[in-house]
Amino acid sequence: MITKVADRDTRPGKKEDSSSKKFRTLTNAIRFCTWTVGADVTKPEYKFYWRTYMTGMLIFMFMLCTGYTVYVDVVINADWVALLQTCCQSGAGIQGGTKFLCVLFYRK
């Protein structure tokens, strides 16, 4: 879906797509991604359903498992390098969780 926006047909007789069609294609791709994780708040009749709860649960489990990894490596194994590795990975999880919660709670 997204590749349709980037592809350009350069044949001599081919008309170029209008900007509104490209924008609609890009918007549809974004809506598909938000629908997949259960956060398609652009729909007027949006409400929570199983995908929304599943995404929130997976983000929470990621953070919980990251905390456990830090505990095992730093406290039990005394390996401080693992702290740096988990900090690099947890940044994406914190950012994803923050965006997810902001979209759900401040969707007006």
C-alpha positions in Angstrom: 0.0 0.0 0.0 2.7 2.5 1.0 4.8 1.5 -2.0 2.1 2.7 -4.4 2.8 6.2 -3.2 6.6 5.9 -3.8 6.3 4.2 -7.2 6.1 6.4 -10.3 5.3 5.1 -13.7 7.4 7.1 -16.2 5.9 5.8 -19.4 5.2 8.6 -21.9 1.5 8.1 -22.2 0.9 7.6 -18.4 -0.8 10.5 -16.5 0.6 11.3 -13.1 -1.7 10.7 -10.1 -3.2 13.7 -8.5 -1.9 14.9 -5.1 -5.2 14.1 -3.4 -5.0 10.5 -4.6 -1.5 10.2 -3.2 -2.6 11.7 0.0 -5.6 9.3 0.2 -3.3 6.3 -0.4 -1.0 7.5 2.3 -3.9 8.1 4.7 -5.3 4.7 4.0 -2.0 3.1 4.8 -1.7 4.9 8.1 -5.3 4.0 9.0 -4.5 0.3 8.2 -1.6 0.4 10.6 -3.6 2.1 13.4 -6.5 -0.4 12.8 -4.0 -3.3 13.2 -3.0 -2.2 16.7 -6.6 -1.2 17.6 -6.0 2.6 17.8 -7.9 3.9 14.8 -9.2 7.0 16.5 -10.0 8.8 13.3 -13.3 6.9 13.1 -16.1 8.8 14.7 -17.6 5.7 16.3 -14.2 4.5 17.7 -14.3 2.4 20.9 -11.9 0.0 22.6 -12.0 -3.6 21.4 -9.8 -6.7 21.7 -6.9 -5.3 19.5 -6.6 -2.2 21.7 -6.4 -4.3 24.9 -4.0 -6.7 23.3 -1.6 -3.9 22.2 -1.7 -2.3 25.6 -1.1 -5.7 27.2 1.9 -6.4 24.9 3.5 -3.0 25.7 3.0 -3.6 29.4 4.5 -7.1 29.2 7.5 -5.7 27.2 8.2 -3.2 29.9 7.7 -5.8 32.7 10.1 -8.3 31.0 12.7 -5.5 30.4 12.6 -4.7 34.1 13.1 -8.4 34.9 16.0 -8.6 32.5 17.7 -5.6 34.2 17.1 -7.2 37.6 18.6 -10.6 36.7 21.6 -9.2 34.8 22.5 -6.4 37.2 21.6 -7.8 40.6 22.1 -11.5 40.2 24.8 -11.7 37.5 26.5 -8.3 38.2 26.7 -7.6 34.5 26.4 -3.8 34.0 26.7 -4.0 30.2 23.3 -5.6 30.1 21.9 -2.4 31.6 23.1 -0.4 28.5 21.6 -3.0 26.2 18.2 -3.0 27.8 18.2 0.8 27.9 18.7 0.9 24.2 15.7 -1.4 23.6 13.4 0.0 26.3 13.5 3.5 24.6 11.4 2.2 21.8 9.0 0.5 24.2 8.6 3.7 26.3 8.0 5.8 23.2 5.5 3.4 21.8 3.7 3.1 25.1 3.6 6.9 25.5 2.2 7.4 22.0 -0.3 4.7 22.5 -1.6 6.1 25.8 -1.7 9.7 24.5 -3.7 8.7 21.4 -6.2 6.8 23.6 -6.6 9.4 26.3 -6.4 12.6 24.4 -8.2 11.8 21.2 -10.4 14.8 21.0 
